[in-house]
Amino acid sequence: MTGSASAFSSRPGILLGRSNAAFWVIGLIAALVWGIDGALIQFWPDADDLGRSDWLAAGATGIAALLLLLSLSNRVPARLRYIGPWLVVLALLLGAWEVITAKLNLLPRPFFAAPQSILEVYTDDWPRLANSVGHSLILLGLGYGLGAATGFVTGVAIGWSRAVGYWAHPVLRLLGPLPATAWLPLAFFFFPSSFSASIFLIALASGFPVAVLTWSGVSSVAAAYYDIARTLGAKPRFLVLKVAIPAAMPSVFVGLFMGLGASFSVLVVAEMMGVKAGLGWYLTWAQGWAAYANMYAALLLMALMCSGLIALLFRLRDRVLSWQKGLVKW
C-alpha cells in the first residue's frame, strides 16, 4: 500500500509517476496552448501589414517553454500552481483575439486593434506612456492622500465630539453625497491651475467615504472599553488614540477602499478636462487621433495600476488588522 500511495497524489493538477517526478498537468496544458499561439502568430500570415508579430510570437513561445520546464520540474511555486487555469484561459483568449483581428480581419479597423498593434504601442510610445503613468500616480497620490487624511480626522472628530458632530454632520450630509465631478466648473474657476483643481476633486471624492466610515467606527466602539481605560487612569487623549481609533480601524479601511475606487473615477475625468499629462489625458489624445491601439494600451495600463494600488492597500490592511480573522483577500 505504501508504494502505491506514493505513486499517485490526491492534490489536483499533480500526477506522480513511477520515477517520483512530479508533473504539473495544468502547466503542461498551458504550455501546449501558448506554444500553439506562438506557432499561429508566426506562421499564419496577417491579413494586413502589422508590426511586432515576431515579438509577439517569440513572447508566446517563451512563455510556453518556461511553463514546460516548470511543469516537468517538481518545484512549481504555489502561487503559479493556483493561477494555472487562468494561464490556459489567457492563452485561449489571445489565440481567439489574434485569429479574429490579425488573421481573418473580421472586426472593423481601427476600432478593434490586434495584439501586435498594442504591443507596438508599448515598444514605440513607452516614454509618453511612462510619463502619463507617473503624472497619474502623482495626482492620485496627492489627492487621495489629502482626502483620506482630511476624512479620517473629520470622522474621528465627529465620532468623538458631540459639539463637532452638531456642526459638521449636517454639512457632511448635504455636500458629501454630491458626485465630485459636479464640482468641476467651480473647481476650475476657483483654483489657479487644472492640476490643483484635480487634486481638490480627487480629495473630495475620497474624503467623504473615509469620513463617514471613520465616524461610524468611532461611534460604535463599546462603552465598556472606555470605562475600563478610565478605571486605569486613561486621559481623553489616550482614549482617542489608543481605544477609539484602533477599534474603528476595520471601518476606516472600508472607507479607504471606497475612497480609492471613487478616486480612480474622478482621476480619469479630471485628466480629461485640462491637465497636460496623465492616463486620462492620454486616452483623450488617442481618441482624438483615432489611435485606438494606443487607447487600449492605456486602458490596460490603467487597469494594472488601479489593481496594483488596491493590492497595496490590502497588504497594508492585512498588516494593521493582522488580529482580525476572515479578512477578504485580493
C-alpha positions as CSV (number, residue, x, y, z in Angstrom):
1,M,0.0,0.0,0.0
2,T,2.8,2.4,0.8
3,G,4.3,2.0,-2.7
4,S,1.0,2.6,-4.5
5,A,0.2,5.5,-2.3
6,S,3.4,7.2,-3.2
7,A,2.8,6.7,-6.9
8,F,-0.2,9.0,-7.0
9,S,-1.1,12.2,-5.2
10,S,-4.6,13.4,-4.3
11,R,-3.7,17.1,-4.9
12,P,-5.4,18.5,-8.1
13,G,-3.2,19.0,-11.1
14,I,-0.4,16.7,-9.8
15,L,0.4,13.3,-11.2
16,L,3.3,11.3,-9.7
17,G,4.9,8.8,-12.0
18,R,7.0,5.7,-11.1
19,S,10.1,7.8,-11.1
20,N,8.6,10.0,-8.4
21,A,8.9,13.1,-10.7
22,A,6.0,15.5,-10.3
23,F,4.2,16.6,-13.5
24,W,2.1,19.7,-13.3
25,V,-0.7,18.7,-15.7
26,I,-2.4,22.1,-15.9
27,G,1.0,23.7,-16.6
28,L,1.6,21.2,-19.5
29,I,-1.8,22.1,-21.0
30,A,-1.0,25.8,-20.6
31,A,2.4,25.3,-22.3
32,L,0.8,23.5,-25.2
33,V,-1.8,26.3,-25.8
34,W,0.8,29.0,-25.5
35,G,3.0,27.1,-28.0
36,I,0.1,26.8,-30.4
37,D,-0.4,30.6,-30.1
38,G,3.3,31.2,-30.9
39,A,3.1,29.0,-34.0
40,L,-0.1,30.5,-35.1
41,I,1.2,34.1,-34.8
42,Q,4.5,33.2,-36.6
43,F,3.3,31.0,-39.5
44,W,-0.2,32.2,-40.3
45,P,0.2,35.4,-42.4
46,D,-1.5,38.5,-41.1
47,A,-4.4,40.0,-43.1
48,D,-2.7,43.4,-43.0
49,D,0.8,44.6,-42.6
50,L,1.2,44.5,-38.8
51,G,4.4,45.2,-36.9
52,R,5.8,43.3,-33.9
53,S,4.3,39.9,-35.0
54,D,7.7,38.3,-34.5
55,W,8.0,39.8,-31.0
56,L,4.5,38.5,-30.0
57,A,5.3,35.1,-31.4
58,A,8.6,35.0,-29.5
59,G,6.9,36.1,-26.3
60,A,4.2,33.4,-26.6
61,T,6.8,30.7,-27.4
62,G,9.0,31.9,-24.5
63,I,6.0,31.6,-22.1
64,A,5.3,28.1,-23.4
65,A,8.9,27.0,-22.9
66,L,9.0,28.4,-19.4
67,L,5.8,26.6,-18.4
68,L,7.0,23.4,-19.9
69,L,10.2,23.5,-17.9
70,L,8.2,24.3,-14.7
71,S,5.7,21.6,-15.4
72,L,8.4,18.9,-15.7
73,S,10.1,20.0,-12.5
74,N,8.9,19.3,-9.0
75,R,9.3,22.8,-7.8
76,V,6.3,24.7,-9.0
77,P,5.5,27.8,-6.8
78,A,2.2,27.5,-5.1
79,R,1.0,30.9,-6.5
80,L,1.8,29.8,-10.0
81,R,0.0,26.5,-9.5
82,Y,-3.0,28.4,-8.2
83,I,-3.3,30.6,-11.4
84,G,-2.6,27.6,-13.7
85,P,-6.2,27.5,-15.1
86,W,-6.0,31.2,-15.8
87,L,-2.8,30.7,-17.8
88,V,-4.8,28.3,-20.1
89,V,-7.7,30.7,-20.4
90,L,-5.5,33.7,-21.2
91,A,-3.7,31.7,-23.9
92,L,-7.0,30.7,-25.5
93,L,-8.2,34.3,-25.4
94,L,-5.0,35.5,-27.0
95,G,-5.4,32.9,-29.8
96,A,-9.0,33.9,-30.4
97,W,-8.2,37.6,-30.4
98,E,-5.3,37.0,-32.8
99,V,-7.3,35.0,-35.3
100,I,-10.3,37.3,-35.3
101,T,-8.3,40.6,-35.7
102,A,-4.9,39.9,-37.2
103,K,-5.5,36.8,-39.3
104,L,-9.1,37.0,-40.5
105,N,-9.8,40.7,-40.0
106,L,-13.4,40.0,-39.0
107,L,-13.7,43.2,-36.9
108,P,-13.6,46.7,-38.4
109,R,-10.3,48.6,-38.2
110,P,-9.1,50.7,-36.5
111,F,-11.7,50.3,-33.7
112,F,-10.5,46.8,-32.8
113,A,-6.8,46.5,-32.6
114,A,-4.8,43.3,-33.0
115,P,-2.5,42.2,-30.1
116,Q,0.6,43.2,-32.2
117,S,-0.7,46.7,-32.5
118,I,-1.0,47.1,-28.8
119,L,2.5,45.6,-28.3
120,E,3.8,48.1,-30.8
121,V,2.4,50.9,-28.8
122,Y,4.2,49.7,-25.7
123,T,7.5,49.4,-27.6
124,D,7.3,52.6,-29.6
125,D,5.4,55.0,-27.3
126,W,6.6,53.9,-23.9
127,P,8.2,57.3,-23.0
128,R,4.8,59.1,-23.3
129,L,3.0,56.2,-21.5
130,A,5.5,56.1,-18.7
131,N,5.2,59.9,-18.3
132,S,1.4,59.6,-18.2
133,V,1.5,56.9,-15.6
134,G,3.9,58.9,-13.5
135,H,1.7,62.0,-13.6
136,S,-1.4,60.0,-12.8
137,L,0.3,58.4,-9.8
138,I,1.4,61.8,-8.5
139,L,-2.0,63.3,-9.0
140,L,-3.8,60.4,-7.4
141,G,-1.4,60.2,-4.5
142,L,-1.7,63.8,-3.6
143,G,-5.5,63.9,-4.0
144,Y,-6.2,60.6,-2.3
145,G,-3.7,61.3,0.5
146,L,-5.2,64.7,1.2
147,G,-8.7,63.4,1.1
148,A,-8.1,60.3,3.2
149,A,-6.2,62.3,5.9
150,T,-8.9,65.0,6.0
151,G,-11.7,62.4,6.0
152,F,-10.0,60.5,8.8
153,V,-9.6,63.5,11.0
154,T,-13.1,64.7,10.3
155,G,-14.6,61.3,11.0
156,V,-12.7,60.9,14.3
157,A,-13.8,64.4,15.4
158,I,-17.4,63.8,14.6
159,G,-17.5,60.4,16.2
160,W,-15.8,61.6,19.4
161,S,-17.1,65.1,20.0
162,R,-20.8,65.9,20.1
163,A,-20.1,69.6,19.5
164,V,-18.1,68.9,16.3
165,G,-20.8,66.4,15.2
166,Y,-23.5,69.0,15.7
167,W,-21.9,71.4,13.2
168,A,-20.1,69.0,10.8
169,H,-22.8,66.4,10.5
170,P,-25.4,68.5,8.5
171,V,-22.6,69.8,6.2
172,L,-21.4,66.2,5.6
173,R,-24.9,65.0,4.9
174,L,-25.7,67.9,2.5
175,L,-22.4,68.1,0.4
176,G,-21.0,64.6,0.8
177,P,-23.3,62.6,-1.4
178,L,-22.8,65.0,-4.3
179,P,-20.6,63.5,-7.1
180,A,-17.2,65.1,-7.1
181,T,-17.5,65.7,-10.8
182,A,-20.4,68.0,-10.2
183,W,-17.9,70.5,-8.7
184,L,-15.9,70.6,-11.9
185,P,-17.0,74.1,-13.1
186,L,-16.4,75.7,-9.6
187,A,-13.1,73.8,-9.1
188,F,-11.6,75.0,-12.4
189,F,-12.9,78.5,-11.7
190,F,-11.5,78.9,-8.1
191,F,-8.2,77.1,-8.4
192,P,-5.3,78.6,-10.2
193,S,-4.4,75.5,-12.3
194,S,-6.1,72.4,-13.6
195,F,-3.6,70.3,-11.5
196,S,-4.7,71.9,-8.2
197,A,-8.3,71.7,-9.2
198,S,-7.9,68.0,-10.0
199,I,-6.3,67.4,-6.6
200,F,-9.2,69.0,-4.9
201,L,-11.7,66.9,-6.8
202,I,-9.9,63.6,-6.0
203,A,-9.6,64.6,-2.4
204,L,-13.3,65.4,-2.3
205,A,-14.2,62.1,-3.8
206,S,-12.1,60.1,-1.4
207,G,-12.7,62.2,1.8
208,F,-16.4,61.6,2.1
209,P,-16.5,57.8,2.4
210,V,-13.4,57.8,4.7
211,A,-15.1,60.4,7.0
212,V,-18.4,58.6,7.2
213,L,-16.9,55.2,7.8
214,T,-14.4,56.5,10.4
215,W,-17.2,58.4,12.2
216,S,-19.3,55.2,12.2
217,G,-16.4,53.2,13.6
218,V,-15.6,55.6,16.4
219,S,-19.2,56.0,17.3
220,S,-19.8,52.2,17.5
221,V,-16.9,51.5,20.0
222,A,-18.3,49.7,23.0
223,A,-18.6,52.0,26.1
224,A,-17.1,49.2,28.2
225,Y,-13.7,49.8,26.5
226,Y,-13.7,53.5,27.6
227,D,-14.9,52.6,31.1
228,I,-12.1,50.1,31.6
229,A,-9.5,52.6,30.3
230,R,-10.8,55.4,32.6
231,T,-10.7,53.0,35.5
232,L,-6.9,52.6,34.8
233,G,-6.5,56.4,34.7
234,A,-6.6,57.0,31.0
235,K,-6.9,60.6,29.8
236,P,-9.1,61.7,26.8
237,R,-6.0,61.8,24.5
238,F,-5.3,58.2,25.4
239,L,-8.9,57.2,24.9
240,V,-8.9,58.7,21.4
241,L,-5.5,57.4,20.2
242,K,-5.4,54.0,22.0
243,V,-9.0,53.0,22.3
244,A,-11.3,54.7,19.7
245,I,-9.1,54.8,16.7
246,P,-7.7,51.2,16.9
247,A,-11.3,49.8,17.5
248,A,-12.5,51.8,14.5
249,M,-9.8,50.7,12.1
250,P,-11.9,48.0,10.3
251,S,-14.4,50.6,9.4
252,V,-11.7,53.0,8.4
253,F,-10.2,50.6,5.9
254,V,-13.6,50.1,4.3
255,G,-13.8,53.8,3.8
256,L,-10.3,53.9,2.4
257,F,-11.2,51.2,-0.2
258,M,-14.4,53.1,-1.2
259,G,-12.4,56.3,-1.4
260,L,-9.8,54.8,-3.6
261,G,-12.4,53.5,-6.0
262,A,-14.0,56.9,-6.2
263,S,-10.6,58.5,-6.7
264,F,-10.0,56.4,-9.8
265,S,-13.1,57.6,-11.5
266,V,-12.5,61.3,-10.7
267,L,-8.9,60.9,-11.8
268,V,-9.8,60.0,-15.3
269,V,-12.4,62.7,-15.6
270,A,-10.2,65.4,-14.2
271,E,-7.3,64.4,-16.5
272,M,-9.6,64.5,-19.5
273,M,-10.7,68.1,-18.6
274,G,-7.5,70.0,-18.7
275,V,-4.2,68.6,-17.3
276,K,-1.3,68.2,-19.7
277,A,-0.3,64.7,-18.9
278,G,-1.7,61.5,-17.3
279,L,-3.5,58.4,-18.5
280,G,-6.9,60.2,-18.8
281,W,-5.2,62.8,-21.0
282,Y,-3.6,60.0,-23.0
283,L,-7.0,58.4,-23.6
284,T,-8.4,61.7,-24.8
285,W,-5.4,62.3,-27.1
286,A,-5.6,58.7,-28.5
287,Q,-9.3,59.1,-29.2
288,G,-8.8,62.4,-30.9
289,W,-6.3,60.9,-33.3
290,A,-8.3,57.7,-33.7
291,A,-5.4,55.8,-32.3
292,Y,-7.4,53.0,-30.8
293,A,-4.5,50.7,-30.2
294,N,-3.0,53.5,-28.0
295,M,-6.3,53.8,-26.2
296,Y,-6.5,50.1,-25.4
297,A,-2.8,50.1,-24.3
298,A,-3.6,53.0,-21.9
299,L,-6.7,51.2,-20.6
300,L,-4.7,48.1,-19.8
301,L,-2.1,50.1,-18.0
302,M,-4.8,51.9,-16.0
303,A,-6.3,48.6,-15.0
304,L,-3.0,47.3,-13.8
305,M,-2.2,50.5,-12.0
306,C,-5.6,50.5,-10.2
307,S,-5.4,46.8,-9.3
308,G,-1.9,47.2,-8.0
309,L,-2.8,50.1,-5.8
310,I,-5.8,48.2,-4.3
311,A,-3.5,45.2,-3.7
312,L,-1.1,47.5,-1.8
313,L,-3.9,48.8,0.3
314,F,-5.0,45.3,1.0
315,R,-1.4,44.5,2.1
316,L,-1.5,47.5,4.5
317,R,-4.8,46.4,5.9
318,D,-3.6,42.9,6.5
319,R,-0.6,44.2,8.5
320,V,-2.6,46.7,10.5
321,L,-5.5,44.3,11.1
322,S,-3.5,41.1,11.5
323,W,-5.5,40.3,14.6
324,Q,-8.8,40.2,12.6
325,K,-10.0,36.8,11.2
326,G,-11.8,36.2,8.0
327,L,-10.4,39.1,6.0
328,V,-11.2,39.3,2.3
329,K,-8.1,38.7,0.2
330,W,-7.2,40.5,-3.0
